[in-house]
Amino acid sequence: MMAVCGILCKSVILIFNILYTVVGLAFLGVGVWLRARYPDFPSGSGDYVLIAVGIVMLITAITGDIGGCGNKSSSLATFCVLLVVLMAAQLALYVQREKVDHRLVEFYVFLYTIYITTAGDPVVGGTLRVIHYTMDCCGALGVVGVDPISHTCPEPSGFLDHFKSPCPTVLVDVMGKGPPLAMGIFYGNAVLMLLCLLCSLALYKILRMAASPRYTQLTQTVVSISGSHAQPHLYPYLYPGDGVVLTAMEPELLAEA
């Protein structure tokens, strides 16, 4: 039963770490690209946030892989601490959602301006596409085909789908009344981190139990057949569960027996 539990926990940790590695690399890459290519544009510290979040996610994923796949209890303990920190950070984001929404609007305006002025940076365009599809919005105007970055917006399936919500309007209250996909990602990440934390704690307990000593030392007293004084001996071989204790006797006692 414990073996099955350990395999399931390792699978959950592995899936979590793969997702966090991919997303962390994406955040880090976009943040470094924006900082290196457009240092003079006012980004509202969005590029620094992406870099910091990407680094933390990668460190968390690497630590979890070492602890889960390598059966390292110390790495698992560190992984649990990092998960708690990430969960606390996500809770803080929700508590301070008004400030977070304001920063998101600033960062979107930064990306929007860059994409128009640089005639279509591919990295910025991909980032805008992810935002548009996640938030179900389109540019600053909200009209597909009219907004200058309409080709990064979701493809309309009908006439009414050409009219989307402007992204600054959506982002200004995304933490309160965000689109279903965005809120699903937010709450889904919280549930996934909680599940991974529970699995990490369970796997840590299994590893600690496996590392505990298999044998227990007992001190017993053997009385010689001739009635001499009792002689204490140390018997280090006790097999738990089978009721068998291997004992040793002094040579003279064996001869008398």
The 8 nearest C-alpha neighbors of each residue, nearest first, counted from 0:
[[1, 3, 2, 4, 5, 6, 7, 205],
 [0, 2, 4, 3, 5, 205, 6, 202],
 [3, 1, 5, 0, 4, 6, 7, 205],
 [4, 2, 6, 0, 5, 1, 7, 8],
 [5, 3, 1, 7, 2, 6, 8, 0],
 [4, 6, 2, 8, 3, 7, 202, 1],
 [7, 5, 9, 3, 8, 4, 10, 2],
 [8, 6, 10, 4, 9, 5, 3, 11],
 [7, 9, 198, 5, 11, 10, 6, 4],
 [8, 10, 12, 6, 7, 11, 67, 13],
 [11, 9, 7, 13, 8, 12, 14, 6],
 [10, 12, 8, 14, 13, 9, 15, 7],
 [11, 13, 15, 9, 10, 14, 195, 16],
 [12, 14, 10, 16, 15, 11, 9, 17],
 [15, 13, 17, 11, 16, 12, 10, 18],
 [16, 14, 12, 18, 13, 17, 11, 19],
 [15, 17, 60, 19, 13, 18, 14, 20],
 [16, 18, 20, 14, 19, 15, 13, 21],
 [19, 17, 15, 21, 16, 20, 22, 14],
 [18, 20, 16, 22, 17, 21, 23, 56],
 [19, 21, 23, 17, 18, 57, 22, 16],
 [20, 22, 24, 18, 19, 23, 25, 17],
 [23, 21, 25, 19, 24, 20, 26, 18],
 [24, 22, 53, 20, 26, 56, 25, 21],
 [23, 25, 27, 21, 22, 26, 28, 20],
 [24, 26, 22, 28, 23, 27, 29, 21],
 [27, 25, 53, 49, 23, 29, 28, 24],
 [26, 28, 50, 53, 24, 30, 25, 29],
 [27, 29, 25, 31, 30, 26, 24, 32],
 [28, 30, 32, 26, 31, 27, 25, 33],
 [31, 29, 46, 50, 49, 27, 33, 32],
 [30, 32, 34, 28, 33, 29, 35, 27],
 [33, 31, 29, 35, 30, 34, 36, 28],
 [34, 32, 30, 36, 37, 35, 31, 29],
 [33, 35, 31, 38, 32, 37, 36, 30],
 [34, 36, 32, 33, 37, 31, 38, 30],
 [37, 35, 33, 34, 32, 38, 31, 39],
 [36, 38, 33, 39, 34, 40, 35, 32],
 [37, 39, 34, 40, 35, 36, 33, 41],
 [40, 38, 37, 41, 42, 34, 36, 35],
 [39, 41, 37, 38, 42, 109, 113, 112],
 [42, 40, 43, 39, 109, 44, 38, 106],
 [41, 43, 44, 109, 45, 106, 40, 46],
 [42, 44, 45, 41, 105, 106, 102, 109],
 [45, 43, 47, 42, 46, 48, 106, 41],
 [44, 46, 48, 43, 47, 42, 106, 49],
 [45, 47, 30, 49, 48, 44, 34, 33],
 [48, 46, 50, 44, 49, 45, 51, 30],
 [47, 49, 45, 51, 46, 50, 52, 44],
 [50, 48, 30, 46, 26, 52, 47, 51],
 [49, 51, 27, 30, 47, 53, 48, 52],
 [52, 50, 48, 54, 53, 49, 47, 55],
 [51, 53, 55, 49, 54, 50, 48, 56],
 [52, 54, 23, 27, 26, 50, 56, 51],
 [53, 55, 57, 51, 56, 52, 58, 50],
 [56, 54, 58, 52, 57, 53, 59, 51],
 [57, 55, 59, 53, 23, 54, 58, 19],
 [56, 58, 60, 54, 59, 55, 20, 23],
 [59, 57, 55, 61, 56, 60, 62, 54],
 [58, 60, 56, 62, 57, 61, 55, 63],
 [59, 61, 16, 57, 63, 62, 58, 20],
 [62, 60, 64, 58, 63, 59, 57, 65],
 [63, 61, 65, 59, 64, 60, 78, 74],
 [62, 64, 60, 66, 78, 61, 65, 67],
 [65, 63, 61, 67, 66, 68, 62, 60],
 [64, 66, 69, 62, 63, 68, 67, 61],
 [65, 67, 71, 75, 74, 63, 70, 69],
 [68, 66, 64, 70, 69, 9, 65, 63],
 [69, 67, 64, 70, 65, 66, 9, 13],
 [68, 70, 65, 66, 71, 67, 64, 72],
 [71, 69, 66, 67, 68, 72, 206, 65],
 [72, 70, 66, 74, 69, 73, 75, 65],
 [71, 73, 75, 74, 203, 66, 76, 70],
 [72, 74, 76, 75, 71, 77, 66, 78],
 [75, 73, 66, 77, 76, 71, 72, 62],
 [76, 74, 66, 78, 72, 77, 73, 79],
 [75, 77, 73, 79, 78, 74, 72, 80],
 [78, 76, 74, 80, 75, 79, 81, 73],
 [79, 77, 75, 81, 76, 63, 80, 62],
 [78, 80, 82, 76, 77, 81, 196, 75],
 [79, 81, 77, 83, 82, 78, 84, 76],
 [82, 80, 84, 78, 83, 79, 85, 59],
 [83, 81, 85, 79, 84, 80, 86, 78],
 [82, 84, 86, 80, 81, 85, 87, 79],
 [83, 85, 81, 87, 82, 86, 88, 80],
 [86, 84, 88, 82, 87, 83, 89, 81],
 [85, 87, 83, 89, 88, 84, 82, 90],
 [86, 88, 90, 84, 85, 89, 83, 91],
 [89, 87, 85, 91, 86, 90, 84, 92],
 [90, 88, 92, 86, 91, 87, 85, 93],
 [89, 91, 87, 93, 92, 88, 86, 94],
 [92, 90, 88, 94, 89, 93, 95, 87],
 [93, 91, 89, 95, 90, 94, 96, 88],
 [92, 94, 96, 90, 91, 95, 89, 174],
 [93, 95, 91, 92, 96, 90, 97, 89],
 [96, 94, 92, 93, 97, 98, 91, 99],
 [95, 97, 99, 93, 98, 94, 92, 174],
 [98, 96, 100, 99, 95, 101, 172, 174],
 [99, 97, 101, 100, 96, 95, 102, 92],
 [98, 100, 96, 102, 101, 97, 103, 95],
 [101, 99, 103, 171, 97, 102, 98, 170],
 [100, 102, 98, 104, 99, 103, 171, 97],
 [103, 101, 105, 99, 100, 104, 106, 98],
 [102, 104, 100, 106, 105, 101, 107, 99],
 [103, 105, 107, 101, 102, 106, 167, 170],
 [106, 104, 102, 108, 103, 107, 43, 109],
 [105, 107, 109, 103, 104, 108, 42, 45],
 [106, 108, 110, 104, 109, 105, 111, 103],
 [107, 109, 111, 105, 106, 110, 112, 104],
 [108, 110, 106, 107, 112, 42, 111, 105],
 [111, 109, 107, 113, 108, 112, 114, 106],
 [112, 110, 108, 114, 109, 113, 107, 115],
 [113, 111, 109, 115, 110, 114, 108, 116],
 [114, 112, 110, 116, 115, 111, 117, 109],
 [113, 115, 119, 111, 117, 112, 116, 120],
 [114, 116, 112, 118, 113, 117, 119, 111],
 [115, 117, 113, 118, 114, 112, 119, 111],
 [118, 116, 114, 119, 115, 113, 120, 112],
 [119, 117, 115, 116, 114, 120, 113, 121],
 [118, 120, 114, 117, 121, 115, 124, 123],
 [119, 121, 123, 122, 114, 124, 117, 118],
 [122, 120, 124, 123, 119, 125, 114, 126],
 [123, 121, 125, 124, 120, 126, 29, 32],
 [122, 124, 126, 120, 125, 121, 127, 114],
 [123, 125, 121, 127, 122, 126, 120, 128],
 [126, 124, 128, 122, 127, 123, 121, 129],
 [125, 127, 123, 129, 128, 124, 122, 130],
 [128, 126, 130, 124, 125, 129, 131, 123],
 [127, 129, 151, 125, 131, 126, 130, 132],
 [128, 130, 126, 132, 127, 131, 133, 125],
 [131, 129, 127, 133, 128, 132, 134, 126],
 [132, 130, 136, 128, 134, 135, 152, 129],
 [131, 133, 135, 129, 130, 134, 153, 128],
 [134, 132, 130, 131, 135, 181, 129, 180],
 [133, 135, 131, 136, 132, 178, 130, 181],
 [136, 134, 132, 131, 133, 178, 137, 163],
 [135, 137, 164, 131, 166, 163, 134, 165],
 [138, 136, 141, 152, 165, 131, 163, 166],
 [139, 137, 166, 141, 140, 165, 146, 148],
 [138, 140, 165, 141, 166, 167, 137, 146],
 [141, 139, 165, 142, 138, 146, 137, 145],
 [140, 142, 165, 163, 137, 164, 138, 139],
 [143, 141, 162, 145, 161, 140, 163, 146],
 [142, 144, 161, 149, 145, 146, 162, 141],
 [145, 143, 149, 146, 142, 161, 147, 150],
 [146, 144, 142, 143, 147, 149, 140, 141],
 [145, 147, 149, 148, 140, 144, 142, 143],
 [148, 146, 149, 145, 115, 144, 138, 150],
 [149, 147, 146, 150, 151, 138, 152, 115],
 [150, 148, 143, 152, 146, 151, 144, 147],
 [149, 151, 152, 148, 144, 143, 153, 147],
 [152, 150, 128, 149, 148, 127, 124, 153],
 [151, 153, 149, 137, 150, 131, 128, 154],
 [154, 152, 132, 155, 151, 131, 135, 137],
 [153, 155, 152, 156, 160, 150, 143, 161],
 [156, 154, 160, 157, 161, 153, 158, 143],
 [155, 157, 160, 154, 158, 161, 159, 153],
 [158, 156, 160, 155, 159, 161, 154, 162],
 [157, 159, 160, 161, 156, 155, 162, 143],
 [158, 160, 161, 157, 162, 155, 156, 163],
 [161, 159, 155, 162, 157, 158, 156, 163],
 [162, 160, 143, 159, 155, 142, 158, 163],
 [163, 161, 142, 160, 159, 141, 143, 164],
 [164, 162, 141, 136, 142, 137, 161, 165],
 [163, 165, 141, 136, 166, 137, 169, 162],
 [166, 164, 141, 139, 140, 168, 137, 136],
 [165, 167, 169, 136, 168, 138, 137, 139],
 [168, 166, 170, 169, 104, 165, 171, 139],
 [169, 167, 166, 171, 165, 170, 164, 172],
 [170, 168, 166, 167, 171, 173, 172, 165],
 [171, 169, 173, 167, 172, 168, 104, 100],
 [170, 172, 100, 168, 169, 173, 167, 101],
 [173, 171, 170, 175, 174, 176, 169, 100],
 [172, 174, 177, 170, 175, 176, 169, 171],
 [175, 173, 172, 96, 177, 176, 93, 100],
 [174, 176, 172, 173, 177, 96, 93, 97],
 [177, 175, 173, 172, 174, 178, 169, 182],
 [176, 178, 173, 174, 175, 182, 181, 172],
 [177, 179, 181, 180, 134, 182, 176, 135],
 [180, 178, 182, 181, 183, 177, 134, 184],
 [181, 179, 183, 182, 178, 133, 184, 134],
 [182, 180, 184, 183, 178, 179, 133, 134],
 [181, 183, 185, 179, 184, 180, 177, 186],
 [182, 184, 180, 186, 181, 185, 187, 179],
 [185, 183, 187, 181, 182, 186, 188, 180],
 [186, 184, 182, 188, 183, 187, 181, 189],
 [187, 185, 189, 188, 183, 184, 182, 190],
 [188, 186, 184, 190, 189, 185, 183, 191],
 [187, 189, 191, 186, 185, 190, 184, 192],
 [188, 190, 186, 192, 187, 191, 193, 185],
 [191, 189, 187, 193, 188, 192, 194, 186],
 [190, 192, 188, 194, 193, 189, 195, 187],
 [193, 191, 195, 189, 194, 190, 196, 188],
 [192, 194, 196, 190, 195, 191, 189, 197],
 [195, 193, 191, 197, 196, 192, 190, 198],
 [194, 196, 192, 198, 193, 197, 12, 199],
 [197, 195, 193, 199, 194, 198, 79, 192],
 [196, 198, 200, 194, 199, 195, 201, 193],
 [199, 197, 8, 201, 195, 196, 200, 202],
 [200, 198, 196, 202, 197, 201, 203, 195],
 [199, 201, 203, 197, 198, 202, 196, 204],
 [202, 200, 198, 204, 203, 199, 197, 205],
 [201, 203, 205, 199, 204, 200, 5, 198],
 [204, 202, 200, 206, 201, 205, 72, 199],
 [203, 205, 207, 201, 202, 206, 208, 200],
 [206, 204, 202, 208, 203, 207, 209, 201],
 [207, 205, 209, 203, 208, 204, 202, 210],
 [206, 208, 210, 204, 209, 205, 203, 211],
 [207, 209, 205, 211, 210, 206, 204, 203],
 [208, 210, 206, 207, 211, 205, 212, 204],
 [209, 211, 207, 208, 206, 212, 213, 205],
 [210, 212, 208, 209, 207, 213, 206, 214],
 [213, 211, 214, 210, 215, 209, 208, 216],
 [214, 212, 211, 215, 238, 239, 210, 209],
 [215, 213, 212, 237, 238, 236, 216, 239],
 [214, 216, 237, 217, 235, 213, 236, 212],
 [217, 215, 235, 234, 214, 236, 237, 218],
 [216, 218, 234, 235, 219, 215, 233, 237],
 [217, 219, 233, 234, 232, 216, 220, 231],
 [220, 218, 232, 231, 217, 233, 221, 234],
 [219, 221, 231, 230, 232, 229, 222, 218],
 [220, 222, 230, 229, 223, 231, 219, 232],
 [223, 221, 229, 220, 224, 230, 228, 226],
 [222, 224, 225, 226, 227, 252, 221, 229],
 [223, 225, 226, 222, 256, 255, 252, 227],
 [226, 224, 223, 227, 255, 252, 222, 256],
 [225, 227, 224, 223, 228, 222, 229, 252],
 [228, 226, 225, 223, 229, 222, 224, 230],
 [227, 229, 230, 226, 222, 223, 225, 221],
 [228, 230, 222, 221, 227, 220, 231, 223],
 [229, 231, 221, 220, 228, 232, 222, 223],
 [232, 230, 220, 219, 221, 229, 233, 218],
 [231, 233, 219, 220, 218, 234, 230, 221],
 [232, 234, 218, 235, 217, 219, 231, 216],
 [233, 235, 217, 236, 246, 218, 232, 216],
 [236, 234, 216, 217, 237, 233, 215, 214],
 [237, 235, 234, 245, 244, 238, 214, 216],
 [236, 238, 244, 214, 215, 239, 235, 243],
 [237, 239, 241, 243, 214, 240, 236, 244],
 [240, 238, 241, 237, 242, 214, 215, 243],
 [239, 241, 242, 238, 243, 237, 244, 214],
 [240, 242, 243, 239, 238, 244, 237, 245],
 [241, 243, 240, 244, 239, 238, 237, 245],
 [244, 242, 241, 238, 245, 237, 239, 240],
 [245, 243, 237, 246, 236, 242, 238, 234],
 [244, 246, 236, 243, 237, 247, 234, 235],
 [247, 245, 234, 244, 248, 236, 233, 235],
 [246, 248, 249, 245, 234, 232, 233, 221],
 [249, 247, 252, 253, 250, 246, 221, 232],
 [248, 250, 252, 251, 253, 247, 254, 230],
 [251, 249, 253, 252, 254, 248, 255, 247],
 [252, 250, 254, 253, 249, 255, 248, 256],
 [253, 251, 255, 249, 254, 250, 223, 256],
 [252, 254, 256, 250, 251, 255, 249, 248],
 [255, 253, 251, 252, 256, 250, 249, 248],
 [256, 254, 252, 253, 251, 224, 225, 223],
 [255, 253, 254, 252, 224, 251, 223, 225]]
